[in-house]
């Protein structure tokens, strides 16, 4: 089996990999794509994401971009993290060249203020410090990472000007370029063969796990308040009406699922792959708004994925109970996966959520421009109206719409990509928490 993996990289990194003839596993097919700007990276992703099983980028920032654009869990993502092997190789090379190099006169970006370089080498702590640094920035947004890049660049420049260091090592190529342009010795830490091989193997493992997950059992529980209370004399007719609508909705997948009656509703037995197709990669609940519109549905819908049918059904039952206890009238659909992670499912087919005082032609035109559905554009405008401002964060979308962080970031990334939003600042929600981006949304409402 061949694993198809894309590597969108800056030209200098593609050149390095080609010149050094770094090898990939025989069953892996690597295709390079060259970009210079984040906008170009986004365009590349839109063109290639459905053609490759995995994508490897050069670092944290491009990986963040991929995560914001990705819908669901495919393609599998990873990036080339800090390579300790090549860090030591550069230190050894420069020590030989410079003869008895004093390592206290060397700056390394991922060292921060943890300890001096000689102390880290003596305690064999470089790898641990690099992992901590990488894990810290893995969860930050673009602005925070870019600020850290600027901070280190100015820090190194000051050290060079004051004659305090002889050379610097950095994982940030723009810093290396800037320092070299000023005549200073600053070396970018390129990936070694081992680092590249390990990253590729990581992505291959993710692809294998994703393939295995597709066959995991999945269960959907639809509980109807009317059927539970038995307070209607025409319960049997209502029951048949619900079943007819559910069978109509799932008919495109009828060969991959089974609908069964339950005491207070219906159960659907299927697999993870079919559930992903049914729910737009676990982002939307197709049943809630459809049944509400056609049958005035009131109830809760739970989705469960498990490593066996028992776990899938138990997770679906827990998701139903969560919807009954904590959901509101528009968000009573939840999914619990095999790792017990919970997702609030966005109601699907939300035609009735289109805002009446915004022209539908405008909504459909904007939706086409930003590659989002008209319902999504309507919901975003609704949030702006509720907030009374065109400046919002991803948390505003999450709290108002009951969507996941990934979904909120995808909405905002699309608006930014097509010129309908821009980042204007950041704020901290809690004193010691990481800051969130503030976006100015450029939509008429």
VEXPA-267056 format. One record per residue (C-alpha): residue in three letters; x, y, z. Coordinates in nm, 4 decimals, padded with zeros to 6 digits. Example, Ala and Ser with C-alpha at 12.3 -4.5 7.8 and 13.67 -1.06 7.14 Angstrom:
["ALA", [01.2300, -00.4500, 00.7800]];
["SER", [01.3670, -00.1060, 00.7140]];
***
This chain:
["UNK", [00.0000, 00.0000, 00.0000]];
["UNK", [00.1297, 00.3444, -00.0961]];
["UNK", [00.0930, 00.6387, 00.1438]];
["UNK", [00.0518, 00.9693, -00.0382]];
["UNK", [00.1877, 01.2596, 00.1680]];
["UNK", [00.2156, 01.6250, 00.0650]];
["UNK", [00.4858, 01.8575, 00.1963]];
["UNK", [00.4069, 02.2281, 00.1399]];
["UNK", [00.7359, 02.4017, 00.2259]];
["UNK", [00.9336, 02.7185, 00.1655]];
["UNK", [01.1789, 02.6956, -00.1262]];
["UNK", [01.4903, 02.6859, 00.0955]];
["UNK", [01.3664, 02.3713, 00.2716]];
["UNK", [01.2706, 02.1928, -00.0505]];
["UNK", [01.6156, 02.2746, -00.1897]];
["UNK", [01.7828, 02.1416, 00.1265]];
["UNK", [01.5889, 01.8140, 00.1176]];
["UNK", [01.6628, 01.7619, -00.2507]];
["UNK", [02.0320, 01.8525, -00.2298]];
["UNK", [02.0929, 01.6285, 00.0709]];
["UNK", [01.8962, 01.3458, -00.0900]];
["UNK", [01.7138, 01.2602, 00.2302]];
["UNK", [01.5384, 00.9265, 00.1913]];
["UNK", [01.1761, 00.8316, 00.2583]];
["UNK", [01.0296, 00.4851, 00.3298]];
["UNK", [00.9692, 00.2881, 00.0101]];
["UNK", [00.5917, 00.2760, 00.0562]];
["UNK", [00.5651, 00.6545, 00.0971]];
["UNK", [00.5143, 00.8892, -00.1965]];
["UNK", [00.6153, 01.2483, -00.1127]];
["UNK", [00.5089, 01.5474, -00.3243]];
["UNK", [00.6540, 01.8942, -00.2573]];
["UNK", [00.4573, 02.2169, -00.2941]];
["UNK", [00.6386, 02.5511, -00.2676]];
["UNK", [00.4791, 02.8555, -00.1061]];
["UNK", [00.6014, 03.1933, 00.0190]];
["UNK", [00.2997, 03.3428, 00.1980]];
["UNK", [00.0266, 03.2117, 00.4283]];
["UNK", [-00.2272, 03.2993, 00.1576]];
["UNK", [-00.0427, 03.0753, -00.0891]];
["UNK", [-00.0315, 02.7981, 00.1714]];
["UNK", [-00.4100, 02.8223, 00.2131]];
["UNK", [-00.4573, 02.8021, -00.1636]];
["UNK", [-00.2351, 02.4944, -00.1818]];
["UNK", [-00.4327, 02.3245, 00.0953]];
["UNK", [-00.7661, 02.3903, -00.0785]];
["UNK", [-00.6298, 02.2316, -00.3976]];
["UNK", [-00.4613, 01.9249, -00.2504]];
["UNK", [-00.6320, 01.8272, 00.0773]];
["UNK", [-00.8625, 01.5692, -00.0827]];
["UNK", [-00.5804, 01.4114, -00.2887]];
["UNK", [-00.3407, 01.3246, -00.0048]];
["UNK", [-00.3731, 01.1126, 00.3070]];
["UNK", [-00.1269, 01.3232, 00.5039]];
["UNK", [00.0370, 01.6666, 00.5042]];
["UNK", [00.3719, 01.7548, 00.6651]];
["UNK", [00.4690, 02.1203, 00.7123]];
["UNK", [00.7888, 02.2857, 00.8322]];
["UNK", [00.6740, 02.4088, 01.1713]];
["UNK", [00.4106, 02.5262, 01.4146]];
["UNK", [00.2675, 02.8219, 01.2176]];
["UNK", [00.1940, 02.6374, 00.8898]];
["UNK", [00.0606, 02.3433, 01.0918]];
["UNK", [-00.1802, 02.5812, 01.2686]];
["UNK", [-00.3005, 02.7011, 00.9281]];
["UNK", [-00.3645, 02.3411, 00.8190]];
["UNK", [-00.5567, 02.2651, 01.1383]];
["UNK", [-00.7780, 02.5704, 01.0928]];
["UNK", [-00.8582, 02.4781, 00.7339]];
["UNK", [-00.9069, 02.1069, 00.7907]];
["UNK", [-01.2612, 01.9747, 00.8287]];
["UNK", [-01.2847, 01.6666, 01.0447]];
["UNK", [-00.9768, 01.4500, 01.1007]];
["UNK", [-00.8433, 01.4129, 00.7473]];
["UNK", [-00.5909, 01.4545, 00.6022]];
["UNK", [-00.3544, 01.3577, 00.8856]];
["UNK", [-00.1229, 01.6434, 00.9839]];
["UNK", [00.2241, 01.6763, 01.1320]];
["UNK", [00.5267, 01.9027, 01.1093]];
["UNK", [00.9044, 01.8954, 01.1389]];
["UNK", [00.9758, 01.9805, 01.5004]];
["UNK", [01.3070, 02.0914, 01.6544]];
["UNK", [01.5856, 01.8517, 01.5551]];
["UNK", [01.8257, 01.7912, 01.8449]];
["UNK", [02.0529, 01.5735, 01.6304]];
["UNK", [02.1260, 01.8601, 01.3927]];
["UNK", [02.1470, 02.1052, 01.6844]];
["UNK", [02.4353, 01.9064, 01.8288]];
["UNK", [02.5868, 01.8659, 01.4826]];
["UNK", [02.5974, 02.2439, 01.4295]];
["UNK", [02.7410, 02.2990, 01.7784]];
["UNK", [03.0140, 02.0408, 01.7138]];
["UNK", [03.0942, 02.1842, 01.3709]];
["UNK", [03.1236, 02.5385, 01.5023]];
["UNK", [03.3292, 02.4219, 01.8004]];
["UNK", [03.5798, 02.2627, 01.5622]];
["UNK", [03.5828, 02.5639, 01.3304]];
["UNK", [03.6209, 02.8199, 01.6061]];
["UNK", [03.8546, 02.6119, 01.8272]];
["UNK", [03.7512, 02.5774, 02.1910]];
["UNK", [03.4181, 02.7535, 02.1488]];
["UNK", [03.2669, 02.8884, 02.4718]];
["UNK", [02.9056, 02.7639, 02.4575]];
["UNK", [02.7931, 03.0339, 02.7002]];
["UNK", [02.8476, 03.2679, 02.4018]];
["UNK", [02.5887, 03.0836, 02.1885]];
["UNK", [02.2175, 03.1761, 02.1693]];
["UNK", [01.9572, 02.9042, 02.1004]];
["UNK", [01.5935, 03.0099, 02.0481]];
["UNK", [01.4243, 02.7170, 02.2215]];
["UNK", [01.6439, 02.7535, 02.5322]];
["UNK", [01.4513, 03.0663, 02.6372]];
["UNK", [01.5466, 03.1344, 03.0011]];
["UNK", [01.5460, 02.7721, 03.1147]];
["UNK", [01.9239, 02.7445, 03.1736]];
["UNK", [02.2488, 02.8239, 02.9997]];
["UNK", [02.3552, 02.6147, 02.7018]];
["UNK", [02.6566, 02.4641, 02.8861]];
["UNK", [02.4258, 02.3590, 03.1717]];
["UNK", [02.1763, 02.2036, 02.9295]];
["UNK", [02.4513, 02.0069, 02.7510]];
["UNK", [02.6039, 01.8916, 03.0798]];
["UNK", [02.2651, 01.7724, 03.2096]];
["UNK", [02.1666, 01.6249, 02.8713]];
["UNK", [01.8533, 01.8412, 02.8862]];
["UNK", [01.8482, 01.9902, 02.5350]];
["UNK", [01.5915, 01.7424, 02.4021]];
["UNK", [01.3591, 01.7916, 02.7011]];
["UNK", [01.3780, 02.1714, 02.6751]];
["UNK", [01.3105, 02.1554, 02.2989]];
["UNK", [01.0011, 01.9371, 02.3526]];
["UNK", [00.8660, 02.1726, 02.6189]];
["UNK", [00.9229, 02.4708, 02.3903]];
["UNK", [00.7549, 02.2972, 02.0983]];
["UNK", [00.4574, 02.1823, 02.3090]];
["UNK", [00.4089, 02.5357, 02.4397]];
["UNK", [00.3846, 02.6936, 02.0957]];
["UNK", [00.1800, 02.4072, 01.9532]];
["UNK", [-00.1253, 02.5578, 02.1265]];
["UNK", [-00.0628, 02.9253, 02.0470]];
["UNK", [-00.2089, 03.1312, 01.7630]];
["UNK", [-00.0168, 03.2983, 01.4807]];
["UNK", [00.0190, 03.6345, 01.6536]];
["UNK", [00.1695, 03.4877, 01.9692]];
["UNK", [00.4203, 03.2795, 01.7711]];
["UNK", [00.5122, 03.5744, 01.5513]];
["UNK", [00.5647, 03.7906, 01.8606]];
["UNK", [00.7984, 03.5266, 02.0054]];
["UNK", [00.9862, 03.5206, 01.6758]];
["UNK", [01.0293, 03.8991, 01.6879]];
["UNK", [01.1318, 03.8841, 02.0549]];
["UNK", [01.4067, 03.6298, 01.9891]];
["UNK", [01.5238, 03.8161, 01.6797]];
["UNK", [01.5641, 04.1421, 01.8747]];
["UNK", [01.7214, 03.9554, 02.1670]];
["UNK", [01.9835, 03.7966, 01.9409]];
["UNK", [02.0505, 04.1223, 01.7584]];
["UNK", [02.1143, 04.2978, 02.0903]];
["UNK", [02.3480, 04.0174, 02.2027]];
["UNK", [02.5444, 04.0407, 01.8772]];
["UNK", [02.5697, 04.4197, 01.8959]];
["UNK", [02.6948, 04.4027, 02.2544]];
["UNK", [02.9523, 04.1391, 02.1615]];
["UNK", [02.7996, 03.8858, 02.4018]];
["UNK", [02.7583, 03.5956, 02.1569]];
["UNK", [02.9571, 03.4485, 01.8695]];
["UNK", [02.6707, 03.2745, 01.6871]];
["UNK", [02.3055, 03.1718, 01.7248]];
["UNK", [02.0914, 02.8682, 01.6403]];
["UNK", [01.7249, 02.9078, 01.5504]];
["UNK", [01.4252, 02.7038, 01.4427]];
["UNK", [01.2838, 03.0215, 01.2848]];
["UNK", [01.4112, 03.0735, 00.9312]];
["UNK", [01.3136, 03.4398, 00.9105]];
["UNK", [01.5321, 03.5101, 01.2163]];
["UNK", [01.8272, 03.3304, 01.0565]];
["UNK", [01.7796, 03.5284, 00.7346]];
["UNK", [01.7557, 03.8597, 00.9188]];
["UNK", [02.0682, 03.7984, 01.1261]];
["UNK", [02.2704, 03.6804, 00.8263]];
["UNK", [02.1553, 03.9897, 00.6366]];
["UNK", [02.3112, 04.1979, 00.9158]];
["UNK", [02.6381, 04.0052, 00.8877]];
["UNK", [02.5945, 03.7860, 01.1960]];
["UNK", [02.6445, 03.4089, 01.2203]];
["UNK", [02.2994, 03.2592, 01.2705]];
["UNK", [02.2179, 02.9037, 01.1653]];
["UNK", [01.8767, 02.7564, 01.0857]];
["UNK", [01.8266, 02.4063, 01.2294]];
["UNK", [01.7344, 02.1922, 00.9288]];
["UNK", [01.5858, 01.8443, 00.9830]];
["UNK", [01.8165, 01.5427, 00.9879]];
["UNK", [01.7406, 01.2147, 00.8125]];
["UNK", [01.6250, 01.0635, 01.1427]];
["UNK", [01.3928, 01.3569, 01.2200]];
["UNK", [01.2402, 01.3437, 00.8734]];
["UNK", [01.1951, 00.9656, 00.8875]];
["UNK", [01.0324, 00.9847, 01.2320]];
["UNK", [00.7872, 01.2530, 01.1179]];
["UNK", [00.6910, 01.0541, 00.8085]];
["UNK", [00.6420, 00.7402, 01.0187]];
["UNK", [00.4241, 00.9388, 01.2596]];
["UNK", [00.1975, 01.0461, 00.9734]];
["UNK", [00.1870, 00.6914, 00.8349]];
["UNK", [00.0784, 00.5683, 01.1799]];
["UNK", [-00.1940, 00.8328, 01.1914]];
["UNK", [-00.3159, 00.7268, 00.8467]];
["UNK", [-00.3265, 00.3623, 00.9572]];
["UNK", [-00.5153, 00.4577, 01.2733]];
["UNK", [-00.7600, 00.6658, 01.0704]];
["UNK", [-00.8235, 00.3753, 00.8351]];
["UNK", [-00.8853, 00.1434, 01.1284]];
["UNK", [-01.1169, 00.4002, 01.2872]];
["UNK", [-01.3381, 00.4063, 00.9788]];
["UNK", [-01.4597, 00.0570, 01.0621]];
["UNK", [-01.5291, 00.1385, 01.4291]];
["UNK", [-01.8937, 00.0803, 01.5266]];
["UNK", [-02.1136, 00.3894, 01.5541]];
["UNK", [-02.4555, 00.4354, 01.7050]];
["UNK", [-02.7169, 00.7125, 01.6859]];
["UNK", [-02.9981, 00.7433, 01.9418]];
["UNK", [-03.2936, 00.9673, 01.8599]];
["UNK", [-03.5236, 01.0191, 02.1580]];
["UNK", [-03.8601, 01.1877, 02.0938]];
["UNK", [-04.0360, 01.3593, 02.3838]];
["UNK", [-04.3782, 01.2775, 02.2388]];
["UNK", [-04.3026, 00.9071, 02.2224]];
["UNK", [-04.1449, 00.9046, 02.5676]];
["UNK", [-04.4422, 01.0606, 02.7467]];
["UNK", [-04.7053, 00.8601, 02.5522]];
["UNK", [-04.9441, 01.1484, 02.6036]];
["UNK", [-05.0821, 01.1473, 02.2501]];
["UNK", [-05.3573, 00.9146, 02.1379]];
["UNK", [-05.2048, 00.8906, 01.7904]];
["UNK", [-04.8622, 00.7795, 01.9188]];
["UNK", [-04.8432, 00.4905, 01.6716]];
["UNK", [-04.9094, 00.7198, 01.3752]];
["UNK", [-04.6537, 00.9679, 01.5038]];
["UNK", [-04.4022, 00.6869, 01.5476]];
["UNK", [-04.4498, 00.5766, 01.1859]];
["UNK", [-04.4218, 00.9358, 01.0636]];
["UNK", [-04.0871, 00.9776, 01.2431]];
["UNK", [-03.9568, 00.6503, 01.1054]];
["UNK", [-04.0553, 00.7455, 00.7526]];
["UNK", [-03.8709, 01.0808, 00.7762]];
["UNK", [-03.5609, 00.9204, 00.9284]];
["UNK", [-03.5492, 00.6502, 00.6604]];
["UNK", [-03.5872, 00.9179, 00.3919]];
["UNK", [-03.3000, 01.1198, 00.5386]];
["UNK", [-03.0586, 00.8255, 00.5620]];
["UNK", [-03.1634, 00.6628, 00.2334]];
["UNK", [-02.8356, 00.7564, 00.0529]];
["UNK", [-02.6532, 00.5398, 00.3100]];
["UNK", [-02.9118, 00.2631, 00.3439]];
["UNK", [-02.6602, -00.0052, 00.2478]];
["UNK", [-02.4291, 00.0940, 00.5354]];
["UNK", [-02.6681, 00.1352, 00.8285]];
["UNK", [-02.9683, -00.0150, 01.0046]];
["UNK", [-03.2574, 00.1773, 01.1642]];
["UNK", [-03.4299, 00.0091, 01.4580]];
["UNK", [-03.7195, 00.1090, 01.6827]];
["UNK", [-03.6586, 00.1746, 02.0512]];
["UNK", [-03.8912, 00.2425, 02.3455]];
["UNK", [-03.8770, 00.6196, 02.3129]];
["UNK", [-03.7418, 00.6721, 01.9636]];
["UNK", [-03.5024, 00.5144, 01.7192]];
["UNK", [-03.1529, 00.3676, 01.6994]];
["UNK", [-02.9216, 00.3684, 01.4008]];
["UNK", [-02.6390, 00.1146, 01.3799]];
["UNK", [-02.3589, 00.1973, 01.1392]];
["UNK", [-01.9813, 00.2496, 01.1244]];
["UNK", [-01.7582, 00.5511, 01.1810]];
["UNK", [-01.6966, 00.6077, 00.8096]];
["UNK", [-02.0685, 00.6249, 00.7272]];
["UNK", [-02.1343, 00.8462, 01.0299]];
["UNK", [-01.8631, 01.0871, 00.9106]];
["UNK", [-02.0380, 01.1172, 00.5734]];
["UNK", [-02.3791, 01.1539, 00.7359]];
["UNK", [-02.2619, 01.4322, 00.9711]];
["UNK", [-02.0211, 01.6261, 00.7474]];
["UNK", [-01.7156, 01.4897, 00.9307]];
["UNK", [-01.8858, 01.5019, 01.2713]];
["UNK", [-01.9626, 01.8728, 01.2436]];
["UNK", [-02.3407, 01.8742, 01.1877]];
["UNK", [-02.6465, 01.6844, 01.3077]];
["UNK", [-02.8604, 01.6159, 00.9975]];
["UNK", [-03.1655, 01.5024, 01.1965]];
["UNK", [-03.2526, 01.7776, 01.4436]];
["UNK", [-03.3654, 02.0638, 01.2207]];
["UNK", [-03.5019, 01.8262, 00.9563]];
["UNK", [-03.7310, 01.6514, 01.2053]];
["UNK", [-03.8199, 01.9750, 01.3797]];
["UNK", [-03.9240, 02.1332, 01.0533]];
["UNK", [-04.1254, 01.8361, 00.9282]];
["UNK", [-04.2677, 01.6960, 01.2541]];
["UNK", [-04.2126, 01.9664, 01.5155]];
["UNK", [-03.9546, 01.7379, 01.6774]];
["UNK", [-03.8722, 01.7801, 02.0444]];
["UNK", [-03.6098, 01.5605, 02.2021]];
["UNK", [-03.2416, 01.4816, 02.2059]];
["UNK", [-03.0032, 01.3099, 01.9650]];
["UNK", [-02.6877, 01.1301, 02.0752]];
["UNK", [-02.4037, 00.9997, 01.8611]];
["UNK", [-02.1559, 00.7407, 01.9857]];
["UNK", [-01.8373, 00.5942, 01.8388]];
["UNK", [-01.6617, 00.3028, 02.0053]];
["UNK", [-01.4028, 00.0357, 01.9582]];
["UNK", [-01.6905, -00.2101, 01.9900]];
["UNK", [-02.0697, -00.1864, 01.9601]];
["UNK", [-02.1196, -00.1805, 02.3361]];
["UNK", [-01.8963, 00.1264, 02.3799]];
["UNK", [-02.0578, 00.2989, 02.0800]];
["UNK", [-02.4071, 00.2488, 02.2224]];
["UNK", [-02.3079, 00.3529, 02.5760]];
["UNK", [-02.1480, 00.6685, 02.4351]];
["UNK", [-02.4623, 00.7470, 02.2354]];
["UNK", [-02.6739, 00.7032, 02.5483]];
["UNK", [-02.4445, 00.9338, 02.7478]];
["UNK", [-02.4607, 01.1894, 02.4641]];
["UNK", [-02.8427, 01.1772, 02.4724]];
["UNK", [-02.8466, 01.2323, 02.8488]];
["UNK", [-02.6078, 01.5254, 02.8113]];
["UNK", [-02.8377, 01.6802, 02.5525]];
["UNK", [-03.1411, 01.6342, 02.7780]];
["UNK", [-02.9665, 01.7835, 03.0808]];
["UNK", [-02.7511, 02.0583, 02.9312]];
["UNK", [-02.8695, 02.1265, 02.5760]];
["UNK", [-03.0967, 02.4127, 02.4761]];
["UNK", [-03.3787, 02.4232, 02.2239]];
["UNK", [-03.1374, 02.4534, 01.9308]];
["UNK", [-02.8443, 02.2433, 02.0517]];
["UNK", [-02.9430, 01.9052, 02.1862]];
["UNK", [-02.7229, 01.6910, 01.9650]];
["UNK", [-02.3894, 01.5648, 02.0995]];
["UNK", [-02.1281, 01.3107, 01.9952]];
["UNK", [-01.8974, 01.1119, 02.2237]];
["UNK", [-01.6141, 00.9308, 02.0494]];
["UNK", [-01.4045, 00.6267, 02.1378]];
["UNK", [-01.1728, 00.8411, 02.3510]];
["UNK", [-01.4690, 00.9903, 02.5421]];
["UNK", [-01.4263, 01.3306, 02.3806]];
["UNK", [-01.7552, 01.5174, 02.3443]];
["UNK", [-01.8551, 01.7351, 02.0471]];
["UNK", [-02.1571, 01.9631, 02.0302]];
["UNK", [-02.3109, 01.8993, 01.6895]];
["UNK", [-02.4327, 02.1968, 01.4904]];
["UNK", [-02.7958, 02.1607, 01.3729]];
["UNK", [-02.8028, 02.0855, 01.0014]];
["UNK", [-03.0339, 02.2161, 00.7274]];
["UNK", [-03.0995, 02.5373, 00.9148]];
["UNK", [-03.2939, 02.7232, 00.6465]];
["UNK", [-03.5158, 02.8825, 00.9078]];
["UNK", [-03.2123, 03.0438, 01.0727]];
["UNK", [-03.1575, 03.2790, 00.7793]];
["UNK", [-03.1891, 03.6290, 00.9198]];
["UNK", [-03.4994, 03.7963, 00.7863]];
["UNK", [-03.3668, 04.1527, 00.7708]];
["UNK", [-03.0594, 04.0595, 00.5668]];
["UNK", [-03.1266, 04.0001, 00.1995]];
["UNK", [-03.0925, 03.6366, 00.1026]];
["UNK", [-02.9120, 03.7308, -00.2200]];
["UNK", [-02.6381, 03.8964, -00.0126]];
["UNK", [-02.6075, 03.5919, 00.2152]];
["UNK", [-02.5800, 03.3510, -00.0767]];
["UNK", [-02.3263, 03.5759, -00.2546]];
["UNK", [-02.1059, 03.6014, 00.0546]];
["UNK", [-02.1390, 03.2276, 00.1197]];
["UNK", [-02.0157, 03.1576, -00.2318]];
["UNK", [-01.7230, 03.3984, -00.1898]];
["UNK", [-01.6000, 03.2633, 00.1443]];
["UNK", [-01.6701, 02.8942, 00.0734]];
["UNK", [-01.9152, 02.8543, 00.3632]];
["UNK", [-02.2806, 02.7548, 00.3579]];
["UNK", [-02.5517, 03.0255, 00.3544]];
["UNK", [-02.6693, 02.8917, 00.6910]];
["UNK", [-02.3228, 02.9438, 00.8388]];
["UNK", [-02.3022, 03.3008, 00.7083]];
["UNK", [-02.6465, 03.3671, 00.8556]];
["UNK", [-02.5370, 03.2322, 01.1923]];
["UNK", [-02.2249, 03.4483, 01.1967]];
["UNK", [-02.4302, 03.7583, 01.1173]];
["UNK", [-02.6697, 03.6538, 01.3927]];
["UNK", [-02.3794, 03.6438, 01.6401]];
["UNK", [-02.2661, 03.9925, 01.5304]];
["UNK", [-02.6170, 04.1244, 01.5887]];
["UNK", [-02.6401, 03.9558, 01.9291]];
["UNK", [-02.2992, 04.0884, 02.0337]];
["UNK", [-02.3812, 04.4339, 01.9008]];
["UNK", [-02.0348, 04.4544, 01.7468]];
["UNK", [-01.8409, 04.3463, 01.4404]];
["UNK", [-01.5430, 04.2538, 01.6620]];
["UNK", [-01.5637, 03.8967, 01.7936]];
["UNK", [-01.3448, 03.6059, 01.8956]];
["UNK", [-01.3739, 03.2351, 01.8273]];
["UNK", [-01.5166, 03.2007, 02.1798]];
["UNK", [-01.8128, 03.4190, 02.0828]];
["UNK", [-01.8969, 03.1777, 01.8000]];
["UNK", [-01.8422, 02.8756, 02.0239]];
["UNK", [-02.0651, 03.0081, 02.3026]];
["UNK", [-02.3399, 03.1518, 02.0805]];
["UNK", [-02.3620, 02.8660, 01.8305]];
["UNK", [-02.2611, 02.5690, 02.0449]];
["UNK", [-01.9920, 02.4633, 01.7977]];
["UNK", [-01.6452, 02.3171, 01.8505]];
["UNK", [-01.3234, 02.5209, 01.8580]];
["UNK", [-01.2131, 02.3638, 01.5316]];
["UNK", [-01.5398, 02.4589, 01.3595]];
["UNK", [-01.5217, 02.8182, 01.4886]];
["UNK", [-01.1606, 02.8518, 01.3722]];
["UNK", [-01.2523, 02.7120, 01.0306]];
["UNK", [-01.5320, 02.9682, 00.9905]];
["UNK", [-01.2975, 03.2541, 01.0847]];
["UNK", [-01.0121, 03.1204, 00.8699]];
["UNK", [-01.2393, 03.1166, 00.5641]];
["UNK", [-01.3591, 03.4712, 00.6331]];
["UNK", [-00.9972, 03.5882, 00.6661]];
["UNK", [-00.8798, 03.4048, 00.3578]];
["UNK", [-01.1427, 03.5726, 00.1385]];
["UNK", [-01.1129, 03.9222, 00.2839]];
["UNK", [-01.4187, 03.9258, 00.5104]];
["UNK", [-01.2286, 03.9309, 00.8406]];
["UNK", [-00.8984, 04.0460, 00.9866]];
["UNK", [-00.7194, 04.0003, 01.3193]];
["UNK", [-00.7090, 04.3320, 01.5041]];
["UNK", [-00.5737, 04.2228, 01.8423]];
["UNK", [-00.5851, 03.9719, 02.1234]];
["UNK", [-00.7299, 03.9425, 02.4721]];
["UNK", [-00.6967, 03.7094, 02.7674]];
["UNK", [-01.0150, 03.5469, 02.8930]];
["UNK", [-00.8519, 03.4527, 03.2240]];
["UNK", [-00.5395, 03.6152, 03.3779]];
["UNK", [-00.3028, 03.3220, 03.3160]];
["UNK", [-00.4753, 03.1785, 03.0102]];
["UNK", [-00.3468, 03.2071, 02.6583]];
["UNK", [-00.4805, 03.5021, 02.4589]];
["UNK", [-00.7411, 03.4618, 02.1872]];
["UNK", [-00.7506, 03.6527, 01.8609]];
["UNK", [-01.0022, 03.9335, 01.8123]];
["UNK", [-01.1427, 03.9477, 01.4590]];
["UNK", [-01.3080, 04.2376, 01.2812]];
["UNK", [-01.5816, 04.0846, 01.0637]];
["UNK", [-01.6570, 04.2757, 00.7455]];
["UNK", [-02.0150, 04.1671, 00.6722]];
["UNK", [-02.3211, 04.3840, 00.6206]];
["UNK", [-02.6056, 04.3307, 00.8658]];
***
